[in-house]
Amino acid sequence: MTKALKMNTQNHWEKLGVLSGYPLGAMTAVVSMLRHSRTFHPKGQLFEGEIRGLENHEVLSGSVMVRFSSALWKNKELPDVLGVALRMGSEHNEFTPHPQPDDQDLLFATIRKPYLTPLGPFTTQFRSYFHNEFYAVSPFEMNGERVEFRLKIETDLSKHPRAKREQQLRDGYRQVVIWLQMKPFHQPGTDWKDVAEITLDRVS
């Protein structure tokens, strides 16, 4: 697929998020030094599948690699921020460790706005990826329109009600449907619209 999205310029809310990031950056540097490991470590479970762009968004269709990860804790289920990363490529694309020219990467987290980052671990349902919505946080430009994105996961939670978070993924990824949703940026009251459907068919 050709790259259909690009980051948009910041407004005053995004600038506030950037400014609040400076003290958070210092804090994470200290934590990383004390624990001899990165505070935020994008290691997680990788899956491959297909993304199907819906009406008027067919440009999003192709292969997709999806990574589910936590931010703060490596092997524990404690209050945390959860994330989903997408790498979207051309149809039948073979993914490699290094991105190809036409690959499109999108990062999502259980943080709705940059300035809400400190509250992320306390507003996230950290025991399951399936209980959360994931936001791209910053706006993008698509077809000349300033938009924001989120992911909504649809699955049958009754099949693994007490399993650990990672086990839920391993056992249930084939039953998962992930909806990529979009709405105009900074238009209160506007509903989210499904623009693409993601299905997972194998562990990467």
Backbone as a ProteinNet text record, in pm:
[ID]
protein_1_A
[PRIMARY]
MTKALKMNTQNHWEKLGVLSGYPLGAMTAVVSMLRHSRTFHPKGQLFEGEIRGLENHEVLSGSVMVRFSSALWKNKELPDVLGVALRMGSEHNEFTPHPQPDDQDLLFATIRKPYLTPLGPFTTQFRSYFHNEFYAVSPFEMNGERVEFRLKIETDLSKHPRAKREQQLRDGYRQVVIWLQMKPFHQPGTDWKDVAEITLDRVS
[TERTIARY]
84	0	87.6	42	113.5	74.8	163	136.1	20.6	-84.9	-205.8	-218	-133.5	-148	-18.9	-31.5	86	49.2	149.2	126.1	90.2	2	-39.1	33.4	28	94.4	24.6	94.5	42.1	-45.9	-151.6	-224.2	-180.8	-249.9	-203.1	-212	-308.4	-318.6	-201.4	-163	-47.8	80.5	90.8	208.6	215.8	98.3	95.4	144.2	104.3	150.5	301.2	356.8	502	573.2	522.9	585.9	579.6	465.3	453.7	543.2	587.2	673.8	814.6	859.2	995.4	1017	932.4	953	929.8	835.7	814.1	936.9	1002.3	1123.2	1233.8	1248.4	1349.6	1318.3	1189.7	1149.8	1178.6	1143.6	1166.2	1315.2	1396.2	1540.7	1595	1546.7	1591	1546.5	1419	1367.7	1448	1478.3	1556.3	1693.9	1755	1888	1882.7	1780.6	1770.5	1740.9	1660.7	1623.2	1710	1808.4	1899.4	1822.5	1715.5	1632.7	1544.6	1499.9	1414.2	1284	1238.2	1109.3	997.9	1000.5	903.1	973.3	922.9	989.7	886.5	893.6	794	817	822.9	831.8	693.8	652.8	519.8	496.1	370.3	331.7	300.2	358.2	343.7	252.1	164.5	74	72.6	38.3	20.7	-120	-168.6	-303.8	-331	-457.8	-500.3	-579.1	-563.1	-645.2	-726.6	-856.1	-946.9	-1010	-971.3	-1029.4	-1174.9	-1259.4	-1401.5	-1428.6	-1554.2	-1593.5	-1521.7	-1462.3	-1388.1	-1253.5	-1215.9	-1087.1	-1011.1	-1033.7	-969.7	-818.2	-765	-620.3	-553.4	-629.7	-574.2	-558.5	-611.6	-611.6	-471.6	-446.8	-318.8	-285.5	-158.5	-111.4	-87.3	-91.2	-68.3	4.6	96.9	159.9	112.9	74.6	18.1	99.7	143	215.8	135.7	108.5	45.1	154.5	157.2	264	216.4	288	267.4	384.1	368.8	471	564.4	510.4	589.1	644.5	566.6	604.1	632.1	742.1	781	701.6	692.3	634.4	523.9	469.9	367.6	244.2	129.2	6.2	-26.9	24.2	2.8	-44.7	-93.8	-139.1	-37.2	-83.4	8.1	-63.9	13.2	-39.4	-17.6	-120.9	-111	-107.2	-43.1	-30	-52.7	-90.5	-102.1	-31	61.3	131.9	92.4	65	31.4	141.3	181.5	262.8	182.7	137.4	54.5	140.3	130.5	209.9	124.5	191.1	120.6	60.8	-32.7	-95.4	10	2.8	96.8	239.7	254	386.9	452.2	580.6	656.9	725	685.4	740.5	881.9	966.5	1104.7	1129.3	1242	1270.4	1281.5	1314.4	1328.8	1212.5	1152.2	1036.5	1071.4	977	990.9	938.2	974.1	935.4	785.6	702.9	558.5	490.3	566.5	505.2	454.4	344.2	286	275.3	339.9	334.9	239.9	156.7	68.1	80.7	95	107.9	-15	-69	-187.4	-160	-223.3	-207	-336.7	-344	-461.9	-450.8	-412.4	-402	-473.7	-572.2	-653.4	-586.7	-521.1	-455.6	-317.2	-220.5	-85.3	-81.2	-161.9	-156.2	-217.9	-282.3	-338.1	-242.3	-121	-24.2	-0.9	16.8	41.6	-72	-193.8	-308.5	-327.3	-250.8	-270.5	-275.1	-179.4	-182	-305.9	-371.5	-485.6	-619.9	-619.4	-743.2	-747.7	-640	-631.7	-682	-762.5	-801.2	-684.4	-587.6	-457.6	-457.6	-564.8	-566.4	-605.7	-643.8	-683.4	-671.7	-612	-612.3	-754.3	-838	-970.5	-1068.1	-1034.8	-1125.6	-1098.5	-1008.8	-965.4	-988.8	-991.8	-983.7	-846.6	-790.2	-653	-653.8	-586	-589.2	-452.9	-456	-331.8	-277.9	-349.1	-308.9	-296.7	-209.5	-190.6	-270.9	-308.7	-389.2	-306.8	-376.1	-315.8	-391.1	-329.9	-397.5	-423.1	-547.8	-584.8	-677.6	-636	-713.6	-744.5	-647.1	-663	-744.4	-787.4	-870.3	-791.5	-804.1	-737.2	-823.5	-767.8	-847.4	-770.9	-844.6	-782.7	-832.1	-751.5	-780.2	-785.5	-860.8	-856.7	-881.2	-846.7	-873.5	-974.1	-1069.7	-1167.2	-1164.5	-1145.9	-1129.7	-1261.7	-1297.8	-1421.9	-1386.6	-1431.2	-1405.7	-1504.1	-1505.6	-1593.2	-1514.5	-1536.4	-1459.4	-1497.8	-1611.7	-1656.3	-1567.1	-1487.4	-1404.6	-1277.8	-1239.3	-1118.5	-1135.9	-1234.6	-1266	-1159.2	-1082.6	-987.7	-842.7	-820.2	-683.6	-602	-471.4	-381.9	-387	-345	-354.6	-286.9	-164.5	-92.1	-154.5	-206.2	-270	-399	-472.2	-592.5	-559.5	-447.9	-407.5	-372.2	-291.3	-247.6	-365.4	-461.8	-575	-681.3	-694	-810.5	-785.6	-659.6	-632.5	-709.1	-738.6	-810.9	-956.5	-1008.9	-1147.2	-1156.7	-1042	-1039.1	-1065.2	-1149.5	-1164.7	-1129.8	-1037.7	-996.2	-1049.6	-1124.4	-1179.9	-1094	-1042.6	-975.2	-1083	-1093.3	-1198.7	-1138.8	-1215.1	-1166.8	-1278	-1239.7	-1334.9	-1258.9	-1328.7	-1261.1	-1202.3	-1086.9	-1017.9	-1083.7	-1098.5	-1152.8	-1292.1	-1377.8	-1518.4	-1602.6	-1626.4	-1701.1	-1838	-1876.5	-2006.3	-2006.4	-1893.4	-1884.3	-1859.8	-1933.1	-1919.1	-1796.4	-1740	-1632.9	-1690.7	-1616.7	-1660.7	-1559.9	-1610.1	-1522.4	-1468.2	-1334.2	-1274.9	-1197.9	-1165.9	-1095	-1117.4	-1110.9	-1127.5	-998	-949.2	-824.1	-854.2	-805.7	-815.9	-675.6	-654.8	-524.6	-532.1	-431.3	-437.9	-315.1	-211.1	-93.7	-6.5	68.2	166.4	291.4	349.3	467.6	594.6
-118.9	0	124	230.1	356.2	424.6	506.6	570.7	669.1	643.8	724.5	826.4	815.2	898.7	973.5	1091.9	1163.7	1241.9	1260.1	1334.1	1477.5	1535.3	1672.6	1762.9	1892.9	1988.4	1995.5	2043.6	2046.1	2168.6	2150.2	2265.1	2285.5	2373.5	2405.9	2286.8	2194.4	2077.5	1982.7	1963.1	1876.7	1939.6	2072.5	2140.1	2122.6	2127.2	2102.8	1962.1	1865.8	1728.7	1717.3	1789.6	1787.4	1845.8	1959.1	2022.3	1932.2	1864.9	1775.4	1653.9	1627.4	1512.4	1530.7	1656.1	1678.3	1623.8	1658.3	1598.2	1447.8	1400.3	1256	1186.5	1252.5	1195.5	1181.9	1283.8	1277.1	1165	1150.6	1046.3	907.6	885.1	753	723.4	827.3	805.9	755.9	814.6	771.8	628.7	597.7	462.4	360.9	393.7	302.6	277.4	382.3	367.6	277.8	294.6	217.5	70.1	42	-98	-163	-85.6	-137.1	-192.7	-126.6	-167.2	-49.7	-47.2	62.5	64.1	184.5	196.7	152	199.8	158.2	65.5	-54.4	-153.3	-213.8	-178.3	-225.4	-369.1	-459.1	-600.4	-660	-747.4	-803.6	-920.4	-953.5	-1065.4	-1014.3	-1081.4	-1040.6	-1136.3	-1078.1	-1155.7	-1094.4	-1176.6	-1127	-1157.6	-1075.9	-1094.4	-1002.9	-967.4	-884	-764.6	-652.2	-535.3	-506.8	-487.2	-463.8	-326.3	-234.9	-101.9	-105.2	-38.3	-34.8	73.5	98.1	187.7	322.3	362.2	488.1	487.6	373.7	364.9	239.5	198	77.2	88.7	212.6	232.7	170.8	147.1	88.5	-63	-125.9	-272.3	-326.9	-446.3	-512.2	-605.7	-640.1	-722.6	-634.8	-697	-619.9	-705.8	-643.9	-705.1	-627.6	-700.3	-638.3	-681.5	-584.1	-614.1	-563.7	-653	-617.2	-610.4	-502.6	-489.4	-406.8	-423.4	-339.4	-242.7	-139.5	-35.2	-47.4	-71.4	-55.7	-185.9	-292.9	-417	-526.1	-597.3	-700.7	-829.5	-876.6	-1008.9	-1008.4	-891.3	-882	-811.7	-847.1	-777.2	-681.9	-560.4	-452.7	-330.4	-226.3	-108	-64.1	-47.5	-30.7	39.6	82	130	19.3	-14.7	-117.8	-52.5	-120.8	-64.2	-166.4	-116.3	-196.9	-120.7	-187.4	-127	-199.5	-123.6	-180	-146.8	-244.9	-219.4	-269.4	-176.7	-209.5	-207	-312.8	-323.2	-358.9	-379.6	-416.2	-555.4	-585.6	-717.1	-824.8	-932	-1044.7	-1000.9	-891.2	-842.4	-934.1	-963.1	-1038.2	-937.3	-936.6	-839.4	-879.4	-779.2	-798.6	-711.6	-735	-651.2	-502.9	-470.9	-331.5	-292.9	-175.7	-135.1	-116.8	-152.6	-131.3	8.2	60.2	198	225.8	126.3	149.6	110.3	63	26.2	150.2	133.1	241	191.5	260.3	223.1	315	255.6	331.4	275.5	363.7	323.6	369.6	278.5	307.5	271.1	342.8	314.5	346.3	297.8	323.5	461.1	558.2	698.6	780.6	856.3	926.5	1054.2	1128.1	1253.4	1257.4	1327.8	1331.6	1379.4	1480.1	1534.6	1441	1332.1	1233.6	1116.9	1125.6	1016.7	974.8	1068.8	1024.7	942.9	959.7	885.8	750.8	725.6	605.3	475.2	450.1	322.9	305	415.4	407.9	405	436.5	432.4	313	235.4	118.4	-6.4	-86.7	-218.7	-313.3	-317.3	-376.2	-528.4	-593.7	-740.2	-802	-720.3	-774.9	-668.5	-706	-615.9	-596.9	-697.6	-697.5	-601.4	-550.8	-463.4	-315.5	-283.6	-145.4	-95.8	35.2	101.1	166.5	169.3	215.6	335.8	441.5	567.7	599.5	660.2	701.6	831.6	891	1006.3	1135	1138.6	1260.9	1253.7	1368.5	1368.7	1336.3	1293.6	1263.6	1339.8	1343.2	1400.3	1289.5	1276.6	1175.5	1239.5	1235.8	1297	1443.8	1513.4	1655.2	1688.5	1587.8	1609.4	1574.6	1655.9	1630.2	1534.2	1417.6	1312.2	1249.6	1173.7	1093.4	950	856.5	714.2	645.2	537	447.7	305	208.9	67.9	17.5	-58.7	-123.1	-272.4	-352.3	-496.5	-566.6	-656.9	-733.3	-881.1	-944.6	-1087.1	-1142.1	-1273.9	-1340.2	-1362.4	-1276.1	-1284	-1403.5	-1465.1	-1576.4	-1699.5	-1704.7	-1823	-1824.5	-1710.4	-1706.4	-1600.7	-1619.7	-1514.7	-1494	-1598	-1585.2	-1601.2	-1616.5	-1636.5	-1508.4	-1525	-1410.5	-1338.1	-1212.8	-1126.9	-1187.8	-1235.7	-1291.6	-1423.1	-1501.2	-1627.1	-1602.6	-1498.4	-1462.6	-1440	-1371.7	-1346.3	-1475.4	-1558.3	-1682.4	-1774.2	-1779	-1869.9	-1814.8	-1682.6	-1627.5	-1536.6	-1528.2	-1428.4	-1453.7	-1580.6	-1609	-1562.8	-1544.3	-1498	-1345.8	-1279	-1134	-1061	-959.8	-863.6	-726.4	-658.2	-525.3	-423.4	-327.4	-223.3	-97.9	-53.6	76	180.9	273.8	374.2	513.7	602.3	736.8	837	958	1068.5	1199	1304.9	1434.3	1481.4	1542.6	1587.9	1713.4	1717.4	1833.1	1872	1771.9	1798	1722.1	1781.4	1713.4	1667.1	1549.6	1495.5	1414.1	1413	1334.3	1187.7	1098.2	955.2	897.3	792.9	717.7	634.5	625.9	551.7	442.1	320.4	210.9	239.5	232.7	253.6	131.4	37.8	-83.5	-193.4	-317	-435.7	-516	-554.3	-629.8	-766.7	-870.5	-1006.3	-1065.8	-1150.7	-1212.2	-1360.2	-1409.8	-1550.6	-1632.6	-1569.6	-1648.4	-1568.7	-1644	-1583.1	-1553.9	-1437.1	-1399.2	-1444.8
0	0	0	-63.9	-55.6	74.4	126.2	253.8	239.5	317.5	306.1	417.8	520.8	638.6	666.5	722.6	769.9	894.2	982.5	1105.3	1073.2	1156	1136	1234.1	1208.9	1296.3	1431.2	1531.5	1666.6	1689.2	1769.1	1820.7	1965.1	2038.9	2173.5	2268	2245.2	2332.4	2309.9	2182.5	2157.1	2211.7	2200.5	2255	2406.3	2472.3	2616	2647.1	2563	2582.3	2567.5	2468.6	2448.8	2569.7	2621	2737.1	2860	2878.5	2993.7	2978.1	2855.3	2832	2884.9	2901	2949.1	3090.7	3189.1	3321.9	3321.9	3239.3	3231.3	3173.4	3076.8	3018.9	3121.8	3205.7	3311.2	3409.4	3442.5	3536.6	3480	3353.1	3294.4	3280.3	3258.5	3250.6	3384	3493.9	3626.8	3654.5	3621	3643	3562.2	3437	3352.7	3411.5	3465.8	3524.2	3647.8	3729.9	3853.5	3827.2	3725.5	3701.1	3593.8	3538.3	3435.5	3316.2	3281.9	3168.8	3131.7	3006.8	2964.2	3043.2	3079.1	3146.5	3053.3	2930.3	2829.9	2731.6	2718.4	2634.3	2539.1	2410.1	2314.5	2270.2	2367	2336.1	2360.1	2271.9	2289.7	2197.4	2180.5	2095.8	1955.8	1856.5	1716.8	1642.4	1561.2	1477.3	1337.8	1240.2	1104	1057.3	967	916.7	799.4	784.6	672.7	724.4	656.7	683.5	558.1	577	463.9	479.7	391.2	394.6	351	426.1	393.8	289.3	260.3	151.6	161.1	49.8	35.6	107.8	165	233.4	189.4	65.3	14	11.5	12.2	9.9	132.6	238.3	360.1	350.8	248	238.4	213.3	267.5	245.8	360	371.2	482	603.6	721.5	843.1	945.7	1016.3	1133	1255.4	1359.9	1479.3	1600.8	1680.3	1803.8	1923	2017.4	2143.9	2249.8	2327.3	2426.7	2545.4	2655.9	2773.6	2783.3	2865.8	2870.8	2990.6	3108.8	3230.2	3286.7	3279.6	3347.5	3245.8	3265.1	3169.7	3187.1	3311.2	3333.9	3438.6	3469.2	3572.3	3517.3	3572.9	3539.6	3653.6	3640.5	3735.9	3657.7	3725.3	3651.1	3547.2	3425.1	3312.8	3198.5	3101.4	2973.8	2871.4	2797.2	2694.2	2556.4	2463.4	2329.8	2220.5	2104.8	1983.5	1872.1	1804.8	1692	1564.4	1460.4	1330	1230.6	1153.1	1034	914.8	833.9	718.5	593	514.1	392.6	273.3	160.7	38.8	51.4	-33.7	-32.8	-55	25.5	19.2	50.5	123.3	158.7	261.4	243.2	341.6	433.9	560.4	653	693.5	711.1	752.7	876	947.4	1064.7	1031.8	906	866.1	775.3	797.6	717.6	570.9	485	342.3	306.5	188.4	154.2	162.5	130	129.5	260.2	357.9	486	558.8	628.7	709.5	852.8	946.4	1087.3	1162.5	1247.6	1335.2	1476.3	1573.8	1713.5	1790.9	1871.2	1951.2	2096.6	2187.9	2330.3	2403.1	2525.2	2607.5	2673.3	2593.5	2635.2	2529	2569.8	2470.2	2420.1	2509.6	2473.4	2537.1	2475.1	2532.2	2676.3	2710.5	2845.8	2949.9	2904.8	2997.4	3022.8	2967.9	2982.2	3127.4	3222.8	3361.2	3421.2	3368.6	3422	3353.9	3247.4	3167.8	3246.1	3337.1	3410.5	3498	3533.4	3624.7	3551.8	3423	3344.8	3250.1	3245.2	3157.6	3229.2	3160	3210	3179.1	3270.2	3238.5	3233.9	3276.6	3278.8	3144.7	3048.7	2919.1	2810.6	2697.7	2582.5	2530.1	2549.2	2488.2	2555.7	2674	2747.6	2723.3	2631.8	2613.2	2471	2459.4	2329.5	2320.8	2200.2	2180.4	2086.1	2127.3	2053.4	1992.6	1874.3	1809.1	1867.2	1960.5	2042.1	1960.3	1861.3	1782.7	1652.8	1597.7	1474.8	1350.9	1246.7	1117.8	1009.2	892.8	776.9	676.2	632.9	534.9	433	307.8	199.4	228.6	287.2	313.8	436.8	511.8	630.2	755.6	858.7	986.2	1067	1100.5	1162.3	1278.3	1360.3	1464.9	1451.7	1504.4	1489.5	1625.1	1628.2	1743.2	1694.4	1779.2	1753.3	1854.7	1806.2	1893.4	1864	1969.2	1953.1	1982.8	1894.2	1909.1	1920.3	2027.7	2046	2147.8	2162.7	2259.1	2387.5	2486.2	2610	2695.8	2668.9	2752.4	2737.5	2630	2605.7	2690.6	2745.1	2827.6	2936.4	3025.2	3123.1	3229.1	3263.8	3374.2	3330.7	3204	3155.6	3170.9	3182.9	3185.8	3051.4	3054	2936.1	2813.3	2829.1	2715.2	2668.7	2763.3	2727.1	2649.3	2685.4	2609.9	2462.8	2438.3	2299.9	2228	2292.8	2227.9	2197.5	2290.1	2272.6	2178.4	2173.5	2105.7	1987.7	1938.5	1835.3	1705.5	1674.4	1549.7	1556	1676	1690.5	1703.1	1701.1	1720.6	1589	1595.3	1486.4	1543.4	1478.1	1522.2	1422.1	1472.6	1386.5	1397.3	1283.8	1277.3	1255	1349.5	1344.7	1331.4	1270.3	1242	1267.2	1306	1312.1	1293.3	1251.4	1235.1	1367.3	1360	1479.9	1535.3	1668.7	1739.4	1690.4	1674.1	1644.4	1746	1863.2	1969.9	1921.7	1968.7	1931.8	1804.5	1733	1610.2	1644.5	1580.4	1608.1	1538.3	1599.7	1536	1422.2	1313	1194.8	1162.5	1138.9	1097.6	957.7	942.3	810.1	761.2	852	810.1	912.8	863.7	947.4	944.3	1061.9	1072.9	1131.6	1066	1118.8	1127.8	1228	1252.6	1217	1145.1	1104.9	1141.6	1196	1235	1330.8	1412.2	1501.4	1420.6	1439.6	1361.8	1433.4
[MASK]
++++++++++++++++++++++++++++++++++++++++++++++++++++++++++++++++++++++++++++++++++++++++++++++++++++++++++++++++++++++++++++++++++++++++++++++++++++++++++++++++++++++++++++++++++++++++++++++++++++++++++++

